[in-house]
Amino acid sequence: MTAVSTTNVVSRGGQQPPIPLVDLRLQHRRVGADVHERLSAVMEECAFVLGADVSEFEKQFARFCGVAEVVGVGNGTDAIELALRGLGVGSGDEVILPANTFVATAEAVWRAGATPVLVDCDEYFLIDADHVVAKLSPRTRAVIGVHLFGQAAFIERIRDVVPPGVLIVEDAAQAQGARRHGARTGSLGDAAATSFYPGKNLGAYGDAGAVMTNSQATAEAIRRLRNHGGVAKYEHELLGVNSRLDSIQAAVLLIKLRLLDSWNAERSTAAALYEELLGHRADIVLPVVAPGNEHVWHLYVVRVPERDRVLQELIGLGIGAGIHYRRPVHRLPAFQHLDDRYEGFPRSERFAQEILSLPIFPGITPDQQVRVAESLTTVLDRR
């Protein structure tokens, strides 16, 4: 694309307000009236846990994802754990997942009683199917494909390289509405987990999550597991947990779900503008959409030299940049006890030193993006 000039944008007009990494206030202003009306109905009914709004959201989100079943749960970490447990993954099993993911992916494997086995990522930041092959063992029970930053992992490639019976679970928390070869995330594996943390493309007003699957048996197992092991009061068939999507969050999600595709389209427009603004810079590696993917740009992640310095100077200029994630899972103290199982992960290691998330959200203005681009180029030119 043709480079767009950003000269003197930061200095124009004097002091300017900060640009957040994600603007939840702007999002709330768009839906606040509708949310207030729906929440008033919830308050009137006093059906706060597993009420009618939960059932309705589960149906609508299943339709959106193109799956038979959705089970609402308390948060995204529980969703991964319960997806694994609902599929029968547990003690003695190994689960392969990428090293460059949020800690919750590995944490949920451990909580399910299985052992996390890490592999490196590819140039798209996604789990590398070739590396999965190298880590397969007789104990491998599942592979988690993490749909990172807004685009889908190559689930079909993973399925091609694993033996029959190895389950494929999607961590779809960062790719709500994304597609791979026309199919929505959440419908690609044996089960999928998502988070509705407020900053997600589809975010609640607190913690919330869901499991998606085409298996009625898996969905029924998860419905029991989320509710102390049973679906009837005081009837506990399994050793479960307390992880139920509440009606307040479901009501918010029902309102926002109507706008998710249009909000994702706004994110795509913003991503295209960033490419235009920054594509001429040799010292900025822009994100690339993998063939077959429809990206929804949960995050806009570039790679830059001297990342930590650049981040601090951007923050000083009022630009809400961030890092997702500063350390791969194998570098986290919580997982050092598995250090003897880890080998080198060159891409994950290198990317962790270079990645920088730029502000992107529905409603971000071109002027804001130009200011972000000007600030970034100014900081990089100080080397």
Sequence and secondary structure as in RCSB ss.txt:
>XXXX:A:sequence
MTAVSTTNVVSRGGQQPPIPLVDLRLQHRRVGADVHERLSAVMEECAFVLGADVSEFEKQFARFCGVAEVVGVGN
GTDAIELALRGLGVGSGDEVILPANTFVATAEAVWRAGATPVLVDCDEYFLIDADHVVAKLSPRTRAVIGVHLFG
QAAFIERIRDVVPPGVLIVEDAAQAQGARRHGARTGSLGDAAATSFYPGKNLGAYGDAGAVMTNSQATAEAIRRL
RNHGGVAKYEHELLGVNSRLDSIQAAVLLIKLRLLDSWNAERSTAAALYEELLGHRADIVLPVVAPGNEHVWHLY
VVRVPERDRVLQELIGLGIGAGIHYRRPVHRLPAFQHLDDRYEGFPRSERFAQEILSLPIFPGITPDQQVRVAES
LTTVLDRR
>XXXX:A:secstr
      TTTTTTTSS   B SS HHHHHHHHHHHHHHHHHHHHHHT  BS HHHHHHHHHHHHHHT SEEEEES 
HHHHHHHHHHHTT  TT EEEEESSS HHHHHHHHHTT EEEEE B TTSSB HHHHHHH  TTEEEEEEE  TT
S   HHHHHHHS TT EEEEE TT TT EETTEETTSSSSEEEEE  TTSSS  SS  EEEEES HHHHHHHHHH
HBTT SSTT   S   B   BHHHHHHHHHHHTTHHHHHHHHHHHHHHHHHHHTT TT B     TTEE   S E
EEE TTHHHHHHHHHHTTB  B S SS GGGSGGGGGGGGG    HHHHHHHHHEEEE   TT  HHHHHHHHHH
HHHHHTT 
